[in-house]
Amino acid sequence: MDRRSFIKNLLILLPLSKGMIFAQVKEKAEYDPKKHCYGMGIQVDRCIGCGRCVDACKKENGVPGEPFFFRTWVERYSVLGDKKVDVDSPNGGTDGFPPPAREKDIVRTFFVPKLCNQCDNPPCVQVCPVGATFKSRDGVVLVDEKYCIGCRYCIQACPYGARFLHPLKKTAEKCTFCYHRIVRGLKPACVEVCPTEARIFGDMRLKASPLMRLMRTSRIQVLKPYLNTDPKVYYVGLDGEVR
């Protein structure tokens, strides 16, 4: 048998299954955003205001410190006996919360995590003059810093106060659900570190996802529903005092 015939027969004898396995692994590794739609649920009664979510977000995404910028933060609501409501968020809740100033007058207190609401009808996308802010095919609102000109239009348009201008990059920044993590099948950093599972993340196209189970078994609310932004951050046990 000459060399050419030998190589030809060798190629024929190579197991086809190996090539098929490699192809399947490659196909599985490729992320298809059209097959996903992400959202987050927040169980207000489970939040203890520990601030771990805020700290994890800053470390994971390199969020600048002074003068205190946040992709996510925690607010404390203190309902007083005279029906007034005090809201504070010292350092975004990163270091926890000190005793409230009018502790004796407080009727009840609760914590509310805040972040970009990943709107289905995002005002920030509508006002961006260069298309730097956009909604991905899996429903996450992102910012392309290569195109962002730092005009701040999106920051002004966001009704949830969830955007800021990066002090060094001079581009708009916000929560992305830790997009670099979720496309690899991981949870957002804030969800992963929550000790009470107050934050629930999931794919809304999967009926068995933790988020969809929460939505089926709980009374779901959103922030500022009258704005018709169709947020994809859903709250359970949200008090009427929260704005």
N, C-alpha and C positions, 0 to 999 in steps of 0.2 A: 504494500500500500504506500503510495507516495504521500508527501507531506500535505498537499492540498486536500486529498481525500481523508486523511487522518483528522485534520482540523474540522472538516465539514461534518464528519461522523461524530466528533466530540461535541460540537455545538448542538447537534440533534439530540444527543444522549443527555445533555444537561437537563436536570429536572425543571420542568416548566413551573411547577408549584412554587419554587423559590422566587422566580420572577413575579408571580402573581402575588405572593406575600409582600414583597417589596413595594409593589404598586398599591396594595391595600393600605400598607402603613403610611405611604406618602399621601394617599388620598385622605386618610384619617387625620393626618397631621395638618393638612391644609384647612384653615379656618374659613368658613363660608358665612359671612354676616347676614345673608338673606335668610338663613335658617334660624335666626335668633331674634329675640326682642326682650331686652333686659329692663328690670324694674327693681325697686327696693321697698320693703315694708319696714315700718318702725313702730314697735310696740311701746308706747309712751309709758305705760305703767311698769315696764321692766327697766327703763333707763335709770341708773343710779347716779348719774353725773360724775362718773369717775374720770372722764376725759381721755381714756385710753384710745378711743377712736380718733380723737383730734391729734394726739401725739403720733399715732401710727400713720395717719394720713400725711402729716408733715414729713416724717422720716422716709416714707415710701416714695413720695412725689417731690421731695426736695423743696417744699414750700418755704419761702423766706420767713425769717423770724421777725425781728423788729423792723418797722413798727407794726408788728402783728397782723399778718395776713393768714387767711384760712380758706381751705377748700371745703371743710366741714367744721362745724362748731356746735356747742351745746348751750342752750339758754335755760336759765332757771326762772320759773314763774312762781311768784309768791302772791297768793290771793289774800288780801287783808280784810279785816272785819268791817271796814268802812266801804267795802266793795271795790277799793282801788287795787290795782295789780302792779307789782314791781317786777321788772324784768332785768336780769343782769347776766353777764357772760364774761367774767374776768379771764382775760387771756384765752378767750374762746372755750373756756372750760378745761383747758389742758391740765391745769394744776388742781383740779377739783374746785370746790366752792367753800368760801368761808361762811361762818354763821351770818344770816341776814341781819341787816341793821335794825329792822322792826320785828324781831323774832316773836315778841309777846303778842303782837297784833295779827299774826299770821293764822289764817284759817286752814289753808292747805298749800302745799308746795309740790311742784313736779318739774321734771326736766324734759326738754324737747330738743332732740338733735336736728340740726338744719344742714342743708346742702343744696347743690343744684338739683332742681326737680326734674331734669331731663324731659322737658315738655315735648309733647307730640306736636304742639303748635307753638314753637318757641319764638317769642318776640325778638330775642337776641339775633336769631338767624335772619329775620326779616329786615332788621336795620343795618346789618353789616354791609358797608359799601363795596367791599372787595371780596366777599365770599369766604373770608377766613374762618368765620363761625358757620358750622354746617351740622346737619343731622346725618349720622351714619346710617347704613342700611339695617343695622341691628338696634336702632332707636336711641343711640347715645349721642348727645350733643357734644361736639368736639371743637377745638380751636387749632387751626394750622398756623403756628407761629411764624412760618416762612412768609405767609401772606398778610398777617395782621400788621396794621399800621399804627396801632395804639391810639385810635381816635376816641375810644371810650364810649361809643354809641351803644354797644352791647351791654356795657356796665350800667348805663343809665336805663336801658330798656328792660333789664331783668327785674321783675317785680318781687323777687325773693332775696335780693341783695347778695346773690351768691357768686358774683364775679369781682375781680380786682385786677389792677394793672401791676404786672410784675415789676418791682422796682429796678431790676437790672436789665431784664430783657425788653422792657417797655412794651410788652404784649399782654393781651387779655389772658387771664387764667381762671380756672374753675375746676370743680369736681368732674371727673371723667368716669366715675365708677371704677377707677384704677383700670382703665381700658387695656393697658399692657399686661395686666394679670388675667382679666376675664377671657381674653381671646386665647389664653393658654389653659382655660378650664379652672382657673383659680378664683377665689373670692376676693372682693375688694378688701384692702387692708383693714378698714374700719370694721367690717363685718367679722373678719377673722379674729380680731382681738377682743371683741365685746364679750365680757364675762357672763352676761345675763341673756345673751341672744336677743337683745332688744332690736337689733338690725337683722333683717332677713333679706337676702339677695336671691334672685332667681330669674330663670328664663320664662317669660310669659307665654311662650309657645309650647311649653312642656306642662301638661296638666299635673304631673307628679312633682313638679318643682316645689321647694319649700315656700316660695312666695305665693304660688297659686293655691296651695293648701291653706295658707294664712288668709288669703282673700276669700276663699270659699267658706271659711269657718268664723270670720270676724266681720264686724261692721267697719267698713273702710271709709276713710275721709281723706281729703287732700287740702292743701293750703290754698286759700283764695280761689275757691271753685268758680266764683263769679267772673273771673278773668278769661275763662274758657281756653286756658293754655294746655289742658289735658296733661297734667303732671303724671310722671311715672314713679313718683315717690309717694307711697301710701301710708297713712297713719292709722293706728288702731288706738282707740281711747283718747282721741284728741279733744282737749278741753275747748269750750267755746271762747275762752279768753285768748287763745293763741292766734296770732296774726302773722 
